[in-house]
Amino acid sequence: MGTDDCSAAMSRVASVQTLTQLVQATASFLLAPVAGRMSDAFGRRGVTILALIPPAIFMPGSLFVWAITGGRTGMLQYYISFSFPFMILFTVLNAVVADVIPSAQRAAFFSFREA
């Protein structure tokens, strides 16, 4: 495998990762208000548990398919099954911090979550 092959492979990986992050950021921007309304209507705990179900199902399945095909399938489904539920969790976590933490200490908790 030559240097050109490695460069082409890394370029493809970077393109897929960039596309995945773009889709996740767009979905986060569009669906954050929906997740917030759901957490207000059904409770933060219920939405958090609901958001943990897809990764528990799809992440092991995606990794299994990737492993049995010898890595010939893409990891895009793994990234997507990982990204979207955690986008909902971060939205709910922001609401929990805003509800529970006193306003004087809130900035420290938000910065800790982002680190």
All heavy atoms as an XYZ file, in Angstrom:
865
protein
N       0.859     -1.178      0.000
C       0.000      0.000      0.000
C       0.897      1.230      0.000
O       1.723      1.420      0.885
C      -0.905     -0.043      1.221
C      -1.894      1.065      1.282
S      -2.994      0.844      2.702
C      -4.520      1.243      1.943
N       0.730      2.042     -0.994
C       1.581      3.206     -1.141
C       1.069      4.412     -0.377
O       0.003      4.409      0.217
N       1.869      5.436     -0.408
C       1.520      6.672      0.273
C       0.268      7.301     -0.324
O      -0.569      7.844      0.403
C       2.693      7.667      0.186
O       3.871      7.026      0.678
C       2.417      8.904      0.996
N       0.119      7.198     -1.640
C      -1.067      7.769     -2.291
C      -2.340      7.052     -1.848
O      -3.372      7.685     -1.660
C      -0.938      7.695     -3.807
C       0.169      8.601     -4.333
O       0.487      9.594     -3.636
O       0.705      8.321     -5.411
N      -2.258      5.730     -1.669
C      -3.419      4.984     -1.202
C      -3.809      5.399      0.211
O      -4.983      5.547      0.522
C      -3.133      3.478     -1.229
C      -2.961      2.954     -2.638
O      -3.495      3.591     -3.573
O      -2.293      1.914     -2.796
N      -2.823      5.577      1.068
C      -3.088      6.013      2.440
C      -3.695      7.412      2.466
O      -4.628      7.682      3.219
C      -1.815      5.980      3.277
S      -1.243      4.334      3.652
N      -3.175      8.287      1.639
C      -3.706      9.653      1.579
C      -5.148      9.653      1.086
O      -5.987     10.391      1.611
C      -2.852     10.515      0.658
O      -1.561     10.654      1.163
N      -5.437      8.823      0.092
C      -6.807      8.740     -0.425
C      -7.752      8.180      0.634
O      -8.880      8.668      0.800
C      -6.845      7.884     -1.684
N      -7.301      7.165      1.377
C      -8.133      6.585      2.431
C      -8.396      7.599      3.538
O      -9.525      7.726      4.031
C      -7.484      5.335      2.998
N      -7.375      8.333      3.943
C      -7.549      9.352      4.979
C      -8.460     10.472      4.499
O      -9.239     11.015      5.276
C      -6.191      9.918      5.396
C      -5.329      8.926      6.148
S      -6.110      8.327      7.652
C      -6.062      9.791      8.636
N      -8.389     10.795      3.226
C      -9.262     11.813      2.668
C     -10.718     11.363      2.715
O     -11.602     12.155      3.047
C      -8.841     12.137      1.234
O      -9.713     13.071      0.671
N     -10.963     10.088      2.400
C     -12.328      9.561      2.466
C     -12.842      9.560      3.893
O     -13.989      9.915      4.150
C     -12.386      8.158      1.870
C     -12.357      8.136      0.357
C     -12.719      6.777     -0.203
N     -11.838      5.717      0.259
C     -10.678      5.376     -0.306
N     -10.258      6.042     -1.372
N      -9.947      4.392      0.174
N     -12.000      9.168      4.835
C     -12.393      9.153      6.245
C     -12.719     10.569      6.709
O     -13.724     10.801      7.391
C     -11.276      8.532      7.118
C     -11.527      8.777      8.589
C     -11.162      7.051      6.836
N     -11.896     11.524      6.338
C     -12.141     12.914      6.725
C     -13.436     13.434      6.114
O     -14.189     14.164      6.766
C     -10.969     13.786      6.304
N     -13.722     13.046      4.875
C     -14.959     13.485      4.229
C     -16.182     12.919      4.940
O     -17.165     13.631      5.178
C     -14.975     13.049      2.765
O     -13.938     13.661      2.058
N     -16.136     11.638      5.283
C     -17.267     11.012      5.984
C     -17.444     11.637      7.358
O     -18.569     11.930      7.779
C     -17.072      9.482      6.088
C     -18.061      8.861      7.043
C     -17.180      8.845      4.717
N     -16.356     11.857      8.068
C     -16.448     12.467      9.391
C     -16.997     13.883      9.306
O     -17.820     14.279     10.125
C     -15.069     12.471     10.060
C     -15.081     12.989     11.471
C     -15.870     12.115     12.419
O     -16.014     10.922     12.197
N     -16.403     12.705     13.458
N     -16.574     14.647      8.323
C     -17.084     16.004      8.148
C     -18.573     15.993      7.839
O     -19.341     16.776      8.410
C     -16.314     16.715      7.019
O     -14.930     16.737      7.357
C     -16.816     18.122      6.812
N     -18.989     15.109      6.958
C     -20.408     14.992      6.625
C     -21.227     14.577      7.838
O     -22.300     15.130      8.093
C     -20.599     13.991      5.487
C     -22.037     13.751      5.045
C     -22.650     15.022      4.475
C     -22.094     12.624      4.034
N     -20.711     13.635      8.604
C     -21.421     13.182      9.804
C     -21.577     14.317     10.807
O     -22.652     14.510     11.383
C     -20.667     12.012     10.447
O     -20.521     10.975      9.486
C     -21.401     11.472     11.643
N     -20.528     15.072     11.024
C     -20.605     16.192     11.961
C     -21.552     17.282     11.470
O     -22.263     17.898     12.263
C     -19.210     16.769     12.199
C     -18.299     15.839     12.952
C     -18.821     15.523     14.334
O     -19.353     16.380     15.019
N     -18.672     14.276     14.743
N     -21.584     17.503     10.162
C     -22.512     18.481      9.592
C     -23.956     18.050      9.811
O     -24.799     18.860     10.229
C     -22.233     18.671      8.103
C     -23.206     19.592      7.368
C     -23.037     21.029      7.840
C     -23.004     19.485      5.877
N     -24.242     16.788      9.569
C     -25.604     16.272      9.772
C     -25.976     16.353     11.245
O     -27.083     16.771     11.598
C     -25.723     14.827      9.237
C     -27.018     14.179      9.675
C     -25.614     14.810      7.722
N     -25.064     15.984     12.127
C     -25.348     16.023     13.558
C     -25.582     17.449     14.041
O     -26.496     17.711     14.806
C     -24.193     15.370     14.333
C     -24.498     15.107     15.790
C     -24.172     16.269     16.696
O     -23.332     17.101     16.372
N     -24.832     16.339     17.823
N     -24.777     18.392     13.594
C     -24.936     19.785     14.016
C     -26.247     20.372     13.499
O     -26.950     21.083     14.221
C     -23.753     20.614     13.525
N     -26.602     20.045     12.262
C     -27.868     20.527     11.704
C     -29.053     19.932     12.445
O     -30.004     20.636     12.790
C     -27.951     20.193     10.204
O     -26.814     20.749      9.546
C     -29.215     20.736      9.582
N     -28.994     18.627     12.704
C     -30.075     17.984     13.443
C     -30.178     18.529     14.859
O     -31.277     18.730     15.377
C     -29.860     16.475     13.477
N     -29.047     18.791     15.475
C     -29.056     19.366     16.816
C     -29.714     20.739     16.821
O     -30.525     21.047     17.691
C     -27.621     19.469     17.335
O     -27.587     20.048     18.598
N     -29.386     21.538     15.826
C     -29.973     22.875     15.725
C     -31.478     22.810     15.513
O     -32.243     23.567     16.112
C     -29.300     23.635     14.578
C     -29.869     25.007     14.349
C     -29.580     26.043     15.206
C     -30.696     25.252     13.266
C     -30.103     27.311     15.000
C     -31.218     26.516     13.044
C     -30.919     27.547     13.909
N     -31.922     21.888     14.665
C     -33.342     21.809     14.338
C     -34.172     21.070     15.385
O     -35.333     21.409     15.613
C     -33.520     21.135     12.974
C     -32.934     21.885     11.774
C     -33.068     21.052     10.518
C     -33.609     23.242     11.617
N     -33.594     20.063     16.031
C     -34.370     19.222     16.929
C     -34.220     19.563     18.403
O     -34.926     18.986     19.234
C     -34.008     17.752     16.699
C     -34.340     17.211     15.322
C     -33.892     15.768     15.193
C     -35.826     17.322     15.041
N     -33.320     20.454     18.761
C     -33.156     20.819     20.166
C     -34.442     21.380     20.770
O     -34.807     20.997     21.893
C     -32.002     21.799     20.330
N     -35.186     22.257     20.076
C     -36.452     22.716     20.659
C     -37.474     21.582     20.846
O     -38.216     21.574     21.823
C     -36.968     23.747     19.645
C     -35.771     24.189     18.901
C     -34.866     23.004     18.857
N     -37.474     20.635     19.934
C     -38.392     19.493     20.055
C     -38.017     18.660     21.278
O     -38.883     18.261     22.063
C     -38.361     18.633     18.771
C     -39.190     17.381     18.934
C     -38.833     19.450     17.582
N     -36.729     18.407     21.455
C     -36.273     17.647     22.618
C     -36.587     18.396     23.912
O     -36.963     17.791     24.918
C     -34.783     17.354     22.516
N     -36.440     19.699     23.891
C     -36.777     20.498     25.067
C     -38.249     20.440     25.408
O     -38.631     20.295     26.572
N     -39.107     20.534     24.398
C     -40.546     20.429     24.647
C     -40.933     19.040     25.143
O     -41.794     18.890     26.003
C     -41.319     20.774     23.379
C     -41.322     22.251     23.089
C     -42.345     22.619     22.035
N     -42.214     24.022     21.723
C     -41.983     24.494     20.510
N     -41.864     23.662     19.497
N     -41.869     25.784     20.297
N     -40.286     18.016     24.562
C     -40.565     16.653     25.027
C     -40.152     16.471     26.479
O     -40.875     15.856     27.267
C     -39.825     15.630     24.154
C     -40.452     15.408     22.808
S     -39.499     14.287     21.762
C     -39.269     12.880     22.805
N     -38.998     17.018     26.854
C     -38.551     16.868     28.240
C     -39.432     17.663     29.196
O     -39.614     17.267     30.345
C     -37.091     17.270     28.387
O     -36.920     18.649     28.174
N     -39.998     18.784     28.744
C     -40.941     19.526     29.576
C     -42.254     18.769     29.728
O     -42.854     18.746     30.803
C     -41.212     20.909     28.974
C     -40.029     21.850     29.112
O     -39.136     21.572     29.951
O     -39.989     22.847     28.364
N     -42.705     18.132     28.652
C     -43.994     17.443     28.683
C     -43.928     16.088     29.385
O     -44.825     15.740     30.154
C     -44.515     17.257     27.261
N     -42.873     15.320     29.127
C     -42.801     13.950     29.631
C     -41.815     13.772     30.773
O     -41.715     12.677     31.319
C     -42.427     12.987     28.487
C     -43.390     13.034     27.345
C     -42.970     13.480     26.113
C     -44.707     12.651     27.500
C     -43.850     13.532     25.041
C     -45.590     12.699     26.444
C     -45.163     13.144     25.211
N     -41.082     14.788     31.099
C     -40.110     14.690     32.186
C     -38.713     14.428     31.650
O     -38.526     13.784     30.629
N     -37.740     14.949     32.349
C     -36.349     14.821     31.925
C     -35.874     13.369     31.998
O     -35.162     12.903     31.121
C     -35.445     15.684     32.793
C     -35.962     17.110     32.962
C     -35.117     18.101     32.240
N     -35.463     19.462     32.607
C     -36.304     20.216     31.944
N     -36.931     19.739     30.903
N     -36.556     21.455     32.311
N     -36.283     12.655     33.037
C     -35.838     11.277     33.190
C     -36.362     10.396     32.064
O     -35.629      9.584     31.502
C     -36.287     10.725     34.537
C     -35.822      9.296     34.765
C     -36.256      8.761     36.091
N     -35.632      9.573     37.140
C     -36.028      9.577     38.396
N     -37.041      8.841     38.769
N     -35.421     10.327     39.287
N     -37.628     10.559     31.704
C     -38.208      9.743     30.636
C     -37.549      9.983     29.290
O     -37.270      9.044     28.543
N     -37.271     11.235     28.979
C     -36.625     11.555     27.705
C     -35.181     11.058     27.704
O     -34.689     10.563     26.686
C     -36.703     13.073     27.419
C     -35.893     13.453     26.205
C     -38.157     13.490     27.236
N     -34.509     11.145     28.849
C     -33.137     10.646     28.934
C     -33.091      9.142     28.701
O     -32.265      8.640     27.934
C     -32.522     10.993     30.300
O     -32.547     12.405     30.468
C     -31.104     10.490     30.413
N     -33.984      8.413     29.344
C     -34.028      6.960     29.158
C     -34.398      6.621     27.723
O     -33.809      5.721     27.110
C     -35.001      6.323     30.165
C     -34.418      6.449     31.574
C     -35.273      4.860     29.821
C     -35.362      6.067     32.669
N     -35.353      7.339     27.162
C     -35.745      7.107     25.773
C     -34.583      7.372     24.811
O     -34.405      6.648     23.830
C     -36.941      7.996     25.413
C     -37.563      7.791     24.054
C     -38.182      6.394     23.970
C     -38.623      8.845     23.798
N     -33.774      8.370     25.111
C     -32.633      8.683     24.243
C     -31.512      7.657     24.360
O     -30.686      7.546     23.462
C     -32.091     10.071     24.573
N     -31.474      6.900     25.441
C     -30.433      5.887     25.609
C     -30.772      4.566     24.929
O     -29.894      3.728     24.739
C     -30.175      5.641     27.098
C     -29.465      6.767     27.827
C     -29.417      6.476     29.312
C     -28.076      6.975     27.282
N     -32.022      4.364     24.533
C     -32.419      3.097     23.908
C     -31.790      2.907     22.522
O     -31.226      1.841     22.262
C     -33.952      2.973     23.875
C     -34.478      2.824     25.303
C     -34.394      1.795     23.017
C     -35.985      2.875     25.420
N     -31.846      3.876     21.589
C     -31.236      3.633     20.272
C     -29.745      3.294     20.304
O     -29.333      2.359     19.621
C     -31.504      4.931     19.501
C     -32.704      5.506     20.150
C     -32.580      5.147     21.596
N     -28.912      3.995     21.106
C     -27.510      3.572     21.113
C     -27.328      2.166     21.670
O     -26.472      1.422     21.210
C     -26.803      4.591     22.003
C     -27.731      5.686     22.227
C     -29.090      5.229     21.871
N     -28.142      1.804     22.651
C     -28.016      0.465     23.232
C     -28.347     -0.618     22.209
O     -27.800     -1.715     22.262
C     -28.932      0.337     24.444
N     -29.218     -0.309     21.255
C     -29.596     -1.294     20.238
C     -28.682     -1.219     19.023
O     -28.143     -2.233     18.579
C     -31.058     -1.070     19.813
C     -31.994     -1.357     20.981
C     -31.415     -1.930     18.605
C     -33.420     -0.942     20.743
N     -28.494     -0.031     18.479
C     -27.830      0.109     17.189
C     -26.310      0.109     17.251
O     -25.652     -0.351     16.319
C     -28.308      1.368     16.474
C     -29.746      1.306     16.083
C     -30.666      2.185     16.623
C     -30.187      0.352     15.195
C     -31.994      2.116     16.274
C     -31.517      0.273     14.838
C     -32.419      1.153     15.382
N     -25.721      0.625     18.314
C     -24.266      0.681     18.363
C     -23.631     -0.711     18.383
O     -22.740     -0.981     17.588
C     -23.799      1.533     19.544
C     -24.038      3.013     19.315
S     -23.716      4.024     20.743
C     -21.967      3.834     20.906
N     -24.067     -1.627     19.258
C     -23.481     -2.974     19.186
C     -23.768     -3.662     17.857
O     -22.909     -4.355     17.322
C     -24.136     -3.717     20.352
C     -24.609     -2.668     21.273
C     -24.960     -1.495     20.408
N     -24.974     -3.452     17.320
C     -25.309     -4.062     16.029
C     -24.435     -3.539     14.905
O     -23.964     -4.307     14.057
N     -24.190     -2.244     14.887
C     -23.338     -1.655     13.856
C     -21.908     -2.157     13.969
O     -21.268     -2.476     12.972
C     -23.341     -0.130     13.970
O     -24.624      0.382     13.732
N     -21.415     -2.239     15.196
C     -20.061     -2.749     15.391
C     -19.961     -4.223     15.010
O     -18.957     -4.668     14.459
C     -19.622     -2.541     16.832
C     -19.330     -1.100     17.225
C     -19.029     -1.009     18.707
C     -18.188     -0.543     16.409
N     -21.020     -4.995     15.292
C     -21.019     -6.413     14.933
C     -20.975     -6.588     13.424
O     -20.193     -7.380     12.895
C     -22.257     -7.098     15.524
C     -22.364     -8.540     15.162
C     -21.526     -9.479     15.740
C     -23.306     -8.968     14.238
C     -21.625    -10.815     15.410
C     -23.414    -10.293     13.898
C     -22.570    -11.224     14.487
N     -21.813     -5.831     12.704
C     -21.812     -5.915     11.240
C     -20.462     -5.493     10.692
O     -19.917     -6.125      9.785
C     -22.953     -5.057     10.639
C     -22.801     -4.892      9.140
C     -24.293     -5.655     10.988
N     -19.890     -4.435     11.245
C     -18.581     -3.978     10.802
C     -17.527     -5.056     11.035
O     -16.669     -5.299     10.191
C     -18.223     -2.693     11.533
C     -16.920     -2.104     11.124
C     -16.659     -1.401      9.992
C     -15.684     -2.181     11.836
N     -15.343     -1.024      9.957
C     -14.725     -1.484     11.081
C     -15.314     -2.751     13.040
C     -13.413     -1.358     11.492
C     -14.001     -2.621     13.448
C     -13.074     -1.934     12.676
N     -17.601     -5.737     12.196
C     -16.609     -6.757     12.527
C     -16.739     -7.996     11.641
O     -15.732     -8.532     11.177
C     -16.723     -7.146     13.994
N     -17.971     -8.461     11.382
C     -18.109     -9.701     10.611
C     -17.840     -9.489      9.127
O     -17.569    -10.452      8.421
C     -19.479    -10.372     10.817
C     -20.613     -9.500     10.307
C     -19.688    -10.761     12.259
C     -21.962    -10.193     10.290
N     -17.910     -8.267      8.658
C     -17.584     -8.008      7.252
C     -16.121     -7.623      7.082
O     -15.705     -7.260      5.982
C     -18.469     -6.892      6.676
O     -18.253     -5.698      7.429
C     -19.926     -7.283      6.683
N     -15.356     -7.709      8.134
C     -13.938     -7.390      8.043
C     -13.670     -5.916      7.849
O     -12.650     -5.534      7.277
N     -14.563     -5.069      8.285
C     -14.370     -3.633      8.154
C     -14.699     -3.075      6.783
O     -14.367     -1.945      6.477
N     -15.355     -3.890      5.948
C     -15.676     -3.420      4.593
C     -16.903     -2.512      4.577
O     -17.115     -1.794      3.625
C     -15.882     -4.611      3.658
C     -14.583     -5.305      3.305
C     -14.797     -6.349      2.249
N     -15.699     -7.393      2.687
C     -15.336     -8.514      3.305
N     -14.061     -8.724      3.574
N     -16.217     -9.420      3.652
N     -17.725     -2.569      5.606
C     -18.855     -1.646      5.677
C     -18.384     -0.357      6.332
O     -17.448     -0.350      7.115
C     -20.014     -2.243      6.498
O     -19.551     -2.486      7.827
C     -20.526     -3.512      5.882
N     -19.056      0.711      6.028
C     -18.688      1.982      6.605
C     -19.139      2.101      8.049
O     -19.997      1.365      8.520
N     -18.541      3.009      8.740
C     -18.900      3.268     10.126
C     -19.915      4.389     10.247
O     -20.205      4.849     11.335
C     -17.644      3.610     10.927
C     -16.683      2.450     11.075
S     -17.388      1.096     12.016
C     -17.425      1.808     13.635
N     -20.491      4.823      9.130
C     -21.428      5.930      9.161
C     -22.631      5.614     10.029
O     -23.070      6.456     10.808
C     -21.870      6.300      7.741
C     -22.747      7.531      7.612
C     -22.029      8.762      8.144
C     -23.163      7.745      6.175
N     -23.184      4.395      9.925
C     -24.344      4.045     10.749
C     -23.971      4.041     12.231
O     -24.792      4.376     13.082
C     -24.957      2.716     10.321
C     -24.073      1.511     10.517
C     -23.226      1.199      9.309
O     -22.944      2.060      8.494
N     -22.818     -0.047      9.183
N     -22.737      3.682     12.555
C     -22.286      3.726     13.946
C     -22.249      5.173     14.437
O     -22.722      5.476     15.521
C     -20.911      3.076     14.066
C     -20.298      3.196     15.431
C     -20.729      2.379     16.466
C     -19.308      4.129     15.693
C     -20.175      2.488     17.725
C     -18.743      4.238     16.942
C     -19.175      3.414     17.957
O     -18.637      3.535     19.198
N     -21.678      6.059     13.637
C     -21.603      7.466     14.029
C     -22.991      8.077     14.181
O     -23.245      8.838     15.109
C     -20.801      8.277     13.014
C     -19.330      7.980     13.009
C     -18.672      7.721     11.823
C     -18.593      7.964     14.183
C     -17.319      7.444     11.804
C     -17.242      7.690     14.174
C     -16.613      7.429     12.984
O     -15.283      7.162     12.971
N     -23.895      7.745     13.284
C     -25.241      8.301     13.359
C     -25.978      7.772     14.581
O     -26.632      8.520     15.305
C     -26.017      8.023     12.060
C     -25.425      8.873     10.934
C     -27.500      8.313     12.222
C     -25.971      8.561      9.573
N     -25.867      6.471     14.843
C     -26.550      5.915     16.011
C     -25.955      6.450     17.300
O     -26.609      6.466     18.331
C     -26.487      4.386     15.991
O     -25.167      3.937     16.165
N     -24.738      6.914     17.251
C     -24.090      7.509     18.412
C     -24.439      8.987     18.553
O     -24.659      9.474     19.648
C     -22.579      7.334     18.281
C     -21.794      7.871     19.437
C     -21.717      7.159     20.610
C     -21.138      9.078     19.347
C     -20.995      7.643     21.683
C     -20.410      9.570     20.404
C     -20.336      8.851     21.585
N     -24.525      9.712     17.452
C     -24.659     11.172     17.479
C     -26.032     11.656     17.911
O     -26.149     12.500     18.794
C     -24.355     11.770     16.121
O     -23.103     11.420     15.672
N     -27.068     11.151     17.271
C     -28.391     11.716     17.483
C     -28.912     11.536     18.906
O     -29.414     12.490     19.505
C     -29.386     11.168     16.468
C     -29.148     11.688     15.089
C     -28.833     10.832     14.054
C     -29.214     13.035     14.823
C     -28.592     11.305     12.786
C     -28.973     13.529     13.563
C     -28.659     12.664     12.537
N     -28.816     10.349     19.511
C     -29.311     10.237     20.890
C     -28.536     11.113     21.867
O     -29.127     11.684     22.781
C     -29.123      8.751     21.211
C     -29.116      8.086     19.893
C     -28.477      9.050     18.951
N     -27.237     11.246     21.671
C     -26.470     12.069     22.590
C     -26.739     13.547     22.377
O     -26.592     14.338     23.304
C     -24.983     11.729     22.508
C     -24.688     10.423     23.182
C     -24.480      9.282     22.436
C     -24.677     10.330     24.555
C     -24.241      8.071     23.051
C     -24.440      9.123     25.189
C     -24.226      7.988     24.435
N     -27.172     13.930     21.190
C     -27.607     15.306     20.966
C     -28.823     15.593     21.841
O     -28.915     16.639     22.477
C     -27.929     15.514     19.488
C     -28.469     16.869     19.135
S     -30.264     17.013     19.013
C     -30.734     15.658     18.031
N     -29.750     14.645     21.931
C     -30.923     14.812     22.789
C     -30.497     14.844     24.257
O     -30.993     15.648     25.042
C     -31.948     13.700     22.512
C     -32.514     13.853     21.105
C     -33.063     13.718     23.543
C     -33.383     12.711     20.650
N     -29.567     13.968     24.630
C     -29.104     13.949     26.017
C     -28.459     15.265     26.416
O     -28.677     15.757     27.522
C     -28.115     12.804     26.222
C     -28.703     11.413     26.252
C     -27.601     10.376     26.359
C     -29.680     11.259     27.388
N     -27.661     15.860     25.528
C     -27.034     17.136     25.858
C     -28.072     18.236     26.009
O     -27.949     19.104     26.867
C     -25.997     17.522     24.809
C     -24.750     16.681     24.854
C     -24.062     16.401     23.702
C     -24.268     16.174     26.047
C     -22.914     15.632     23.732
C     -23.132     15.399     26.093
C     -22.448     15.133     24.933
N     -29.114     18.203     25.188
C     -30.180     19.197     25.315
C     -30.880     19.067     26.658
O     -31.116     20.053     27.356
C     -31.192     19.033     24.166
O     -30.509     19.173     22.932
C     -32.297     20.056     24.256
N     -31.200     17.833     27.035
C     -31.868     17.596     28.319
C     -30.931     17.942     29.472
O     -31.359     18.520     30.475
C     -32.367     16.141     28.394
C     -32.910     15.817     29.768
C     -33.433     15.895     27.340
N     -29.652     17.613     29.332
C     -28.686     17.937     30.384
C     -28.570     19.449     30.573
O     -28.479     19.924     31.715
C     -27.320     17.348     30.049
C     -26.219     17.572     31.078
C     -26.600     16.949     32.403
C     -24.917     17.008     30.571
N     -28.602     20.202     29.507
C     -28.597     21.664     29.631
C     -29.814     22.143     30.405
O     -29.712     23.048     31.231
C     -28.562     22.322     28.258
C     -27.198     22.269     27.622
O     -26.201     22.101     28.300
N     -27.156     22.397     26.311
N     -30.972     21.543     30.136
C     -32.179     21.930     30.858
C     -32.082     21.564     32.333
O     -32.518     22.326     33.201
C     -33.398     21.267     30.222
N     -31.508     20.416     32.642
C     -31.340     20.006     34.039
C     -30.408     20.966     34.764
O     -30.701     21.401     35.882
C     -30.814     18.557     34.126
C     -30.376     18.213     35.537
C     -31.871     17.583     33.647
N     -29.307     21.322     34.136
C     -28.378     22.265     34.757
C     -29.056     23.610     34.981
O     -28.923     24.217     36.042
C     -27.095     22.422     33.896
C     -26.251     23.602     34.355
C     -26.281     21.148     33.938
N     -29.836     24.050     34.000
C     -30.531     25.338     34.149
C     -31.579     25.286     35.250
O     -31.819     26.294     35.921
C     -31.178     25.730     32.825
N     -32.198     24.111     35.465
C     -33.229     23.983     36.492
C     -32.664     23.804     37.892
O     -33.218     24.316     38.861
C     -34.139     22.785     36.195
C     -35.023     23.008     34.986
O     -35.142     24.175     34.539
O     -35.601     22.018     34.490
N     -31.579     23.087     38.019
C     -31.113     22.636     39.328
C     -30.006     23.512     39.908
O     -30.005     23.792     41.104
C     -30.624     21.158     39.226
C     -30.016     20.686     40.522
C     -31.771     20.266     38.821
N     -29.076     23.940     39.091
C     -27.887     24.652     39.580
C     -28.215     26.123     39.791
O     -28.837     26.758     38.932
C     -26.727     24.503     38.567
C     -26.451     23.037     38.272
C     -25.476     25.204     39.060
C     -26.084     22.210     39.474
N     -27.797     26.691     40.931
C     -28.017     28.128     41.152
C     -27.315     28.967     40.078
O     -26.274     28.569     39.546
C     -27.387     28.378     42.533
C     -27.271     27.037     43.174
C     -27.171     26.044     42.081
N     -27.883     30.102     39.778
C     -27.386     30.910     38.662
C     -25.933     31.342     38.853
O     -25.207     31.510     37.877
C     -28.279     32.129     38.449
O     -28.277     32.937     39.616
N     -25.474     31.513     40.080
C     -24.088     31.935     40.309
C     -23.091     30.846     39.913
O     -21.960     31.152     39.535
C     -23.890     32.318     41.775
N     -23.486     29.583     39.972
C     -22.575     28.468     39.673
C     -22.849     27.829     38.319
O     -22.152     26.909     37.913
C     -22.705     27.401     40.757
C     -22.371     27.900     42.131
C     -22.777     26.897     43.192
O     -23.571     26.009     42.938
N     -22.220     27.060     44.379
N     -23.851     28.295     37.611
C     -24.289     27.664     36.367
C     -23.215     27.663     35.276
O     -23.039     26.675     34.564
C     -25.550     28.376     35.868
C     -26.419     27.513     35.013
C     -27.735     28.171     34.738
N     -28.550     28.163     35.945
C     -29.546     28.995     36.187
N     -29.875     29.906     35.311
N     -30.234     28.925     37.303
N     -22.481     28.754     35.136
C     -21.467     28.843     34.084
C     -20.384     27.782     34.265
O     -19.922     27.192     33.296
C     -20.844     30.233     34.064
N     -20.007     27.517     35.508
C     -18.994     26.493     35.766
C     -19.491     25.116     35.349
O     -18.743     24.322     34.782
C     -18.608     26.499     37.239
N     -20.750     24.818     35.600
C     -21.290     23.513     35.235
C     -21.419     23.372     33.707
O     -21.159     22.301     33.172
C     -22.636     23.279     35.922
C     -22.501     22.805     37.333
C     -22.389     23.708     38.369
C     -22.479     21.454     37.617
C     -22.257     23.271     39.676
C     -22.347     21.004     38.922
C     -22.230     21.928     39.943
N     -21.834     24.433     33.044
C     -21.908     24.376     31.585
C     -20.526     24.195     30.975
O     -20.353     23.430     30.027
C     -22.580     25.626     31.008
C     -24.072     25.601     31.098
C     -24.762     26.620     31.730
C     -24.803     24.574     30.530
C     -26.138     26.598     31.791
C     -26.182     24.536     30.600
C     -26.849     25.557     31.234
N     -19.524     24.898     31.502
C     -18.171     24.748     30.947
C     -17.611     23.372     31.248
O     -16.886     22.803     30.421
C     -17.250     25.827     31.488
O     -17.114     25.702     32.881
N     -17.958     22.778     32.384
C     -17.505     21.430     32.698
C     -18.123     20.420     31.748
O     -17.466     19.489     31.311
C     -17.867     21.090     34.152
C     -17.450     19.709     34.554
C     -16.116     19.420     34.769
C     -18.392     18.709     34.714
C     -15.723     18.143     35.128
C     -17.994     17.433     35.076
C     -16.661     17.150     35.293
N     -19.377     20.601     31.396
C     -20.045     19.698     30.472
C     -19.437     19.777     29.084
O     -19.341     18.784     28.362
C     -21.541     19.991     30.380
C     -22.268     18.934     29.559
C     -23.640     19.361     29.142
N     -23.699     20.424     28.184
C     -23.578     20.270     26.866
N     -23.331     19.120     26.348
N     -23.673     21.304     26.070
N     -19.008     20.951     28.669
C     -18.444     21.126     27.323
C     -17.001     20.625     27.231
O     -16.519     20.367     26.144
C     -18.479     22.599     26.923
C     -19.877     23.130     26.667
C     -20.541     22.457     25.490
O     -19.854     22.087     24.532
O     -21.767     22.300     25.530
N     -16.334     20.473     28.360
C     -14.925     20.060     28.337
C     -14.757     18.600     27.992
O     -15.582     17.813     28.012
C     -14.280     20.342     29.694
